[in-house]
Each structure stands twice: as C-alpha cells, then as structure tokens.
C-alpha cells in the first residue's frame, strides 16, 4: 500500500499534529509483511476527543501485543482536512503507517455516542469502502463495532458486519485469531461471519431478521441461520486484576480533552440509578487491588511524563480501598509535582479530607451530580443522595478553602414537575448561603456556582427505557424557566441543546429502519452531529420524513411492558423483569439500596459468565 504524502497538506490545516501519528509511545510495525493483519481502530470524532478515550488506548495496547497484527488509529478529519482530502482524492488513512485503510482487514469503530454515526459513514466514504454491508466484496475490510451504543446497534445494521458486545480485550483477539485461519483459504465473507458468530460476545446483524407489527413496533427478531444463538450474550472480563492494561499511553503533541494518566479502579457499578445505561450494562462490579494499581500507575507516570493522575470508574468514590490508594498516590507523587484528579463526586459517601489531600498540587473546583432538584425526584431515579448530603459536602469544602462548585442535573426525567425544577435553583442558592455562612456573610470574588443541565434521554437496558422523552418545546420551556430562576451574578447556568438530545433519543431507541435515515442525513451533509455548530435538525427531520418515519414514535412515545424492543435479542445479563420492577418502584418513589448491601436479583449473578462475581 502506498503511503499518503502529507507534507504540503499539513501547512494548510488547523492543528496538523492531529494527523502525524508519530507521537511518543505510538507503535510502528513493518507493513511490508504480507501476513500482517491490518486493524484500523477508528474513533468517529476529532483526534482530541478520541485520544481521550481510555477504551481505545486499552485495545490499541492489547491488539498490538500480537506481532502479527498491526492496530492503527483513525479519527474523523476536521472539516478543513476533509475538504482537502476530497479535493485531492486522498483516501482515509491510518495515522501510524499513513496508508489507506481501504485494504485493511478490519475497520473498526467505537460507538460512544449515537450522534457520531454519520461520522462513521463519512470515514467509510473517505476510504472508498462501500457503505452498505451487502455491497462489500471478498477483499473489502470487515466493519466491526463495539462500545456502549453497540448494545442497540440496529440503526447501523445495514452498515456493519460484526458487533462486539461487552468488554473487548479478549473477544477482539479471538475474532482476529479466527480471521487468521479463514484468511488461509479466504472462502466467502459469510463463512468467516458464521465462524465468529460462535464466539460469545459476537453479534452478526445480517444473521437476524426483523419483522414489524402494523403499528410500526417490532414484532420479532429471529435468527435466519442455523447455529447462531436466539439471544446474544455480552462478553465480560472476569478477572480485571490480571487483564492487560497499558503500561504506556500515547502522548499527543497537542492538547486533548484529557491530558493525563488514567487509572481504572474498577468496572461496573452497584448504585442502580434508573436513568443510567452504563450502570446496568457494565455490571457486575469488579475491583483492582491497590497493589495492582500501584504497579500500573508507576509505569504510566514514568512512560508518559504526565503531571496528573485521573482516578476513573463509574463511581470512583465507591472504590473500597480509596483512602489507602489516595494516601499512597499523594505520598508518592506530590513530591514529583504530579496531581490527582477525581471525576464528579457522590455527595453521600465522599470524604472531603480525601479531596483536600489529593488536591495539594493544584486545587480545582469540586463537581457534584445531584441529578434532580428535589428528594422526591431523586428517589424516583434512585440517586440515593439527600439535600443534607449536599449541604454537608459543600460546607466541608468551603471550610477547607474551596471557592467554586459545579452541580450537574438532568431535566425531563420521568414524573418531573416544575417544583422539581425549582428545587434545582433552591439547591444552587443554598450553596451560596452555605458559602456566606462559612465566610462571615461574604462572597469572595473567586466564588462561583455553576449549574449544568442535560436533557434526559431514555436509553436501552435501563428501568426508564419504557418512558418517552419530553417534547422539544417542553424542554426549551423548562430551560427558560431555569434561566429566570438562576439569574444571579454568582451563578452560571449551562444547558445542553435540546435538539441534539431529541435525535440522540431517536437513534438510541431506533430499529433497523433508522439506518436509512442515517444514510440520507449523511448524504444531505450531516456530520459531527454531536457538535452544536454542525448539527442541523432540519436535515434529520427531512430524512425521517423521506423514510416515512415519525420522530415522536421513537423519542417521545411511552412504551408498554408487552412491546418488543429492537434490542430484546441482546443479553446484557440484567433481566427485563428486574428493569420492570425498578420502573415500578420509580412510579412509587421508592429507593433500591446499593446492591452491595442488598441483592435485588437483577440477573447478573445468575448468568453463567458472571456467577459469583457480585
């Protein structure tokens, strides 16, 4: 394969370092080896976003350990770069080799966000790879996807060959191993797909047919081949203690969203927030030991030169050995001027003393996520925190010298009323009052409260998957209400674009018919739809209308328990019965305790692949 010459091009684009591919710790292999399996790992967004994704770093590290496989990175080119590529007929290339991905064996995508799907088609189009699965020939790459959005991959069923469900470290290697065997004779694409369909955690959309009822709902999803499972199980890593974790992270030449060492403490979550897809699909919880984390972080700090360590997990402050770990990190790395950062904190269980200790190097603002403004609604969503938790946490923080707090909420949650919205503003003003109380009635110039709201999107495999999303007009009216309520020089209010949330809901809950909508939207110019400056709702509305589909049917409609979902043939380990029970509890404002204290029979521990892990 010929190498793309970038010398003249890079002078004409913003941030040319996005396309260089020779960063510290990047991996390079001899591509003249004809037996080398070529694997393009694509993140369908800008370099700065994709380089901050931990899962991509893990897979890059794991797959490249096989000397016969070359995993290279691909990111969506920025608009200026794409224009030049199209003008000069430069095909989409992988960063490390700068060779076109057209002739790679696998072109794979991480599905983190539903509104990145047009970018997937754009990458394939730039690579001259047929967009539709059925149009690909023997020598075309296999298109493989994974990530959280893969649990309902039906809107992409027309475009993808292979879907990885669950954690990818082991299953990707098994798919590649099967490919090496198949490549010896290279019979038909279907032969290979039938082979990998036997691997647990692999879903082949083309091997399943979907039928619909007269009202447009899904009637049935069933296999159309012998030997493929009726339900496809997700794959999990049973032993996170010994699973491969990068001892080196690629260090970019430019600022990315997260420029730091990322230390994964555990996988899964036991809190059971009813809106949270990650908390359901990543079960069961599995922790790494402090000794293992010490070993990992030592190598990463030495091999990257980063001056910050981020403790990462779905609910980091729930790590059972957090105090021991943070004591070690502070004692070991503060003298090296390496700071420690935490994601948003739970209000009910986090020690402010730990927060104080870990921010000796640099003191950033504190972020809390109450999610809802009143106790009633927090009980509905099973958040499990109280107003007193917020008051106590902020009081301790202000007493220790913090001057800024960020609060995250969702609007449009099931059963929400304007009283709940008023509760958001009440909490913000309570924070101001607490600060004044701690500081002798005064507000310092450095004091600030930031309130951010996102729009609730009902997601598959959550107790709220049966609920509809608020109409766009309702969301906008709620945002206006909060703008008025939070009008104060000491409060900054940010809110998420309700139009993008609407299409996120459509695609998140979509069936295979949405695939034609994505294709038509892409042909009409849609890309970078997660970026408000590029998103155009009219383009998507026209694509929906062209295909005779109704936005409200997907986004705003309430479902009943008898309805078949497009994703019902996927087994994430958590049962539908459990999700229904949790939804019924929500209707009664009832809380389910943390499942480390009481098992709620979600089904994950009864599953063959997870038994005994909870």
N, C-alpha and C positions, 0 to 999 in steps of 0.2 A: 504494500500500500504506500502510495506517495504521501509525503509529509506536507501539510499545509504551510505555506510561507507567509508568516505574519509580519515581516519586517516593515513593510510600507503601510500596512493596515493600521498597526497599533498606534502610529503617530496621529491618527485621525479620530481615535475614540477616547471617550472618557474612561478613566481607570483601566489602562491597558493591562495592569497586573492581574486583572480578572482572568486573562486568557493565556498566561505564560506557562503555568503548570510545572514550574521547576522550584517550588517552594522548599524550605527546609523540611526534611522528613518525608517528602514525596518519594514515591517508589518508581523506578525505571527498570525495564527489562528489555532483553534483546527481541525485537519484534520480527526479526528475520527467521526465527524458529517457526517452521510451518506447523508444528504440533502444538503451538501455544494456543490455549483457549482465550479468546478475547472477550472481555466482560466490561461493558460500559455501564458504570453506575451513575445514573442521571438524577439530579435534584431539579425539579422543574420550576426554578426560581433563580434569582440573581445569585452570583457567587457568594456575596456577603451573607446571604440567608442560608444557602446550602452548606457553606463551610462551618456554620454554627450548629449543625445538626449532628448530635452525638451518634445516632444510629448509623449514619453514613461513614463516620470515622471507624466505627467498630467493624462494619462489613468490609471496608477497604483494607483494614489490617488483617482480618481473618482470611479473606479470599486470597490476598497476595502472599500468604504464607505458603501456598501451593506454588512451587516453582514453575509448574506447567500452566498456570493461569495468570493472566495479567488483568487486574481490575483497575480501570482508569476512571477518572471523574469527568462528568459533563454537567454543565449548568446552563440555564437559559441565557442566551446572549442578550445584553441590553439592547434597546431599540436601535441605538446608533450603530452597534456592531452588526446586528441583524441586517440592517439596510445595506451595509457594505457587503456582507456575505451574499445577499441576494443579487446585488448589482454585479458582483464579480464572479458569481456562480461558485462560491466557496462552500463546500458541504460541511455539515456539522461535524466537528472533530472532538476527539478526547484530549484532555489537557496534557497528559504525560507524554504521549507519543506524537501528538498533533496530527494523527492520522484519522481519516474519515471513519465514522462509526458504521457506515453503510455495510461494510463487510465484516463486522464483528459477529461473534457467535451469539452473544446476548446483549440486548439493550434493555436495561432495567430502570425502573422508576420507583422512587419513594413517594408514597401517597400520604402526605401530611395534611393536605388541605384541599377540599373539594374544588375550590375556585382556581386551582393550578392545572386543571385538566386540559384547558385549551393550550397551555404551555407544553404539555406532553405532545399534543398533536403538532405543535409548531416545531418542536425538536425533531420529530419523525419526518416532518415535511422538509425541514432544512437538510436532513440526512438523506433525502430521496428514498426513504423506506416507505412502502405502501402503508397508508393509514389503517386500512381495513384488514383485519386478520385474514379474511378469506381470499384476499388478493395477493398474499405473500407466497413466494415460491420457495423451492427447496433450499436455495442458498441465501435467502434473506435471514436476518437475525431473528431469534425468538424474542418477543417482547414480554418481559417479566415485570410484575409489580408486587409491592409489599407495603407494609406500613399500616397505621390505624385505619385509614379510609378503605383499605382493601377488604375489610370485613363486610362492606357493601360495595362490591366492585361492579355491580350490574350496569351502571351507566357507562362503564368502559368495556363491557363485554365484547363489543364489536371490534375493539382495537387491540386487546391484549391476548397473548397466548397462554401465559402461565401466571397464576396468582399464588403468592406465598402468604399463608395465614399464620400469624403469630411471630415469634422471635426467630430471627433469620440466621443465626450463626451456624447452626448445624444443617438446616434444611437446604440452604443455598449450596453448600458443599456437596450434599447428596444429589441435588439436581445436576450440578456440574459433573460429578462422577458418572452419572447416568448418561450425560451428553458425550463424555469421552468414549464410552462404549458404543453408543449409537453412531458416533461420527466415523467409526472404523468402516462401517458399511454404508452409512448415510442413506437409508432407505426412503422413508417418507416422513414428513413432519408429524403426521398423525401417529406413526409408530413411536416416535420419541415422546409425544404427549401422553400416549397410553402408558408408556413405561414410567414416566414421572408421576402420573396420576395415582400410582400405587404408594407414593411416599406420603406419610402423614404430614399434613400441613400444606399440601399442594392441591389447588383447585384449578381445574381446566374449564372455563366457562363454555367453550364450544361443545363440551360433552353433556350439557344440560339444556333442556328445552323449557321454555316458559309459556304457559297459556294464561289467558285473561278472561275474567268474567265480563258480562255485558256492561256492568257499571264501571269498568276500567280497572278494577282491582285485580291483583294477581290471583289466579285460580290454583295454579300448581307449578312447581319447579321439579322436574324429574330427570334422571339420567337418560341419555339416548344411546349409551354404550353399555355393553356387559363389562362387569369388573370394576366399575367406579362406584364409590360409596353414595348412598342416598343423602347422607349428611357428611360434610367435610369438616374434620376436627382441626382446630388450631394447633400449632406446634408451640411447645414451651421448653425453655431451658430449665431442667430440674435442678441443676447444681450451679448456681451463679458464683459460687466460691471458686470453682476451678475453670469456669468458662473463659475463653480467650478475651482479654481486654487490651486495648492498645497500650504499649509501653512508650509509644511515640505518637504525637498528634502532629498533623501537618500545620506548620506555622505560616500564615499568609503574610504577604508583603503589604497588604492594605488592611485598614480596619474592617472587621466583620461585626455582625450583631453581637457575638460573644467571643472576645479575645481572651481566653483563659483556659486553664486546666479544668476539665470537667470530671468530677469524681462521682460515679454512680454508686449510691449507698445500698439501694435495694430496688427490687422490681415488685410491682403490684401495689395495692392499696386496700386497707381494711375499713375505710371510713364509710363507704356506701352512699356518697352524695348522689341523689337521684337524677341529677341532670348530667352527670359526668360519665362520658363514654370510657375514658381511659381507666377510671376506677373499676369498671366492670370487665373490660376486655383484657386488661393486663393481670388479672388475678391468676394464681394465688400470690401472696406476698412471700418474697424470698430475700433474705438479707445477706450481705457480705460481712465477714468478720472484720474487726478493726485491724488485725494483723495483715489481712489481705489488702485492705485499703491503704495501709502504711506502705506496703510493698509497691502498690500501683502508683501512689502519689509521688513517691521518691523518684521513680524512674521518669514520670511525666514532667516533674519540675526540672530535673536535670536535662532532659532531652528537648525541652521546648523553650526554656528561658522565660516562661510566662511569670508575671508577678501577681497572679491572682488564682485562687483555687475556688471553684464553684462546687458546692455540695448539691448534687442533683438527684431527685427522685420525685414521685408524685406528691408525697407529703413528707418532706425531708425531716421536719421536726418530730416525726413519729419513729425515726430510727432509734432502736432500743439502746444503742451504745453511743448516742450523740455526744454526751458530756465527755466521755473518755476520748472520743475521736477529736473533738474540738480542742480539748486540753493539749493533746499531742500536736495537732496542727499549729496551734498558737505557739507552743514552746519551741517547736522545731523550725517554723518558717517565719515567724515575726522578726527574729534577728536578721533574716535574709531579706527583709522588706517585702515579703510575699503576703498579700492579704487573703482573706477568706470571705466569700460571699454566699448568701443564702437566697433562695427564691422567696416568694411570698410566704408569710408565716401563718400558722394556725394560731388563733387567739387563745385557745383553751389549754394548750399544753407546752407553750414555748417559754423557756427560761430567759428573761431579759438579761440575766447575768451572763448567759452564754452569748447572747447577742452583743453585749458590751465587750466581752473578752475577745471575740473573733474580729471585732472591728477596730483593733488597736492600730493597725497600719493605716487604714482610711475609713472614715465613718460616713457611710452613705445613708440615704433615707431608709426608713422602715416601710415595708409593704405588708398590708393585711388584706385578707379577702373575706369579709363577712358575707358576701354574695347577695344578701337580701336585707331590707331595711327594718323589718320587724321580726320579733321572735316567732310569731305565728308562721310567717313565710319561711323563716329559717328551719322551722320544724317540718314544714311541707317538703322542703328539698333535702332534709336530713343533714343539714350542715353541722349541727351539734355544737354550736357556739352561742354564747349569750351576750347581751348588752354589757353585762358586768365584766365579761371577758375582755371586751374592747376597752372599757374604761380602765380596768386594772392594767392591761398591757400598755396602753398609751401613757398612763400616769407613770408607770415604772420607766418607760422610755424617756419621757420628758425630765424625770428626776435624774436620769443618767446623762442628760445633755443632748438628747436628740431634739431637733427643731423642725423636722419635716416628716410627714406621714402620708402614705398613699393608701387609699381604700378602693378595693375593686368590688363591683356589684354587677348583677345581671338584671335586666328589665324584661318584662314579658314572660316571666315564669308562670307556670300553671297556678291558677287561683289568685293571681296578683290583683290588688286593688290600688287606688290612689293613696289610701292610708299607708300601704307598704312603700310607695314612692316617697311619701312624706317622711317615712322612717329613715330613708337614706339621708335626707337633708338634716333630720334631727341628729343622726349619728355624727355627721360632719360638724355640726355646731357644738355637739357635746365634746368633741375633740378640742375645739377652740376653748371651750370653758375649762376643760381639764388643764390645758396648757397655761391658761391665765392663773388658775388656782395654784399650780406648781410654781409659777414665776411671779408671784406677788401681784397678780392682776394685770401684768403687762404682756404684750405680744412683741417679741423681738422682730427685727427686720428679716431675719433669716427664717422665721416661722412660716410654714405653709401646709395646707391640707390639699391634697389632690384627690378628687373623686373621679373614678372612671367607671363607665357602664358599657357593657356589651349587650347585644340582643340575644336572648335565649334562642338556641337552635335545637329542636328536638332531634336527637341522634339515635341511630340503631343500637340495639342491645343496652338500652337504658330503661329504667322504670317509666320515664316520660316519653317513650317512643310512640305512645298512643295519642299524645297531645298535639294540637295544632300550634303553629307559631302565630303570634299576633299579626294582624294585617299591618302593612307598612304605615298606613295612616295612623293607626293606633300607636305604633312605636314612635313615630315622629311627634305625636301629641304628648306622649309621656316624656320624651326628651325635652320638649318645650317647657313642660311643667317643671322639670328638674332645673332647667336653666334659670327659671324665675326664682325657684326656691333656694338655689345655691348662689344667687347673685350676692357676692361678698368679696371684698378685695383680698381676703386671706384664703379664699377657696378657689381652686382651679378645677373646672369641670370639663372632662373629656368624654365624648361618647362615640361609639362605633357607627359607621354608616349603615343604616337600616336596609338600604337597597342590596348591598353585598350579602347581608345576613339572609335576606329573602332567597336569593339564588343558592346560597350555601345550603339552606334547608331543602330546596328543590332537589339538588344533586345528592345531598346526604341521604335522602329518603327515596331516591329515584330508582326506577326499574330500567330495563334494557331500552325502553323507548326513549329515554333521556339521552342515549348515545347519539341519536340523530340530531338532537337539539345541540349537543356539544359540538358536533361536526359542523352544523350550519352556522352556529355562532362563531366558530373558528374561521370558517370561510368568509364570514362577514367582517372579520378583522378583530375578533375578541382574543385577547391575550393579557397576561398579567392582571387577571380579573380580581385578584386579591388586593391590588393596589388601587385605591380610590381614584387616582388621577387617570387610570386607564379603563376602569370599569364603566361599561355603558349598559344600563338596564334595558334600554330600548332594543339593543341588539339581541339580548336574550329573550325579551318578550316576543319579538318578531320570529325568532327561531322556534319558540314554543307554539306560537300561532300557526306557523308554517306546517308543523307536525301535528296539528290538531290536539294539542295538549294544553292543560289549564294549570297555571301556577298554583292557584288555591288548592287544587286537588292534591298536590304534592306537599305544599308548605303549610297551608292554613287549616286543613281539614282534620277534625278529630277522628280517630280510628276506634273501632270496637275490638274486643278481645278475640273475636272469631276470625278477623281478617288475616289473610296470609300475607306476610311481608315479603318483599323481594329477596330478603336475606335470611329467610327462615331455614334454608338448607345448609346454613353455616352454623357450626357448633363451636361457641367460644367457651364452653364449659359452664357458663351461668345459664340456668334454665329459664324458660319463658314463664313457668309457674312462679318462680321467685320474683321475676320482674313485675308480674301482675300483683303479687302480694304487696310488694313495695309501693306500687302505684296506688293500691287501695289504702295503704297506710297513709300515703300522702294526702288522699282525699279526706282522711280523718285527722289530719295534722299530727300524726303520730311519728315518733322518732324510733329508729332502729339503732341500738348501741353499736359501737365499734365491734367488728366481728372477732377481734382478738379477745374480747371479754365475753362474747356470747355468739355462738354459731347460729346463723339464720337459715341454713340449708339452701345456699344459693346454687348448689350443684357442683361447684368446682372440686370439692374434696371427694366427691363420689366418682369423679371422672377417672378412668384408668390412667391417664397420663399425669394426673396431679394428686392422686390419692396419697394422703399422708403429709402433704406439703403445708397445708393450712395449720 
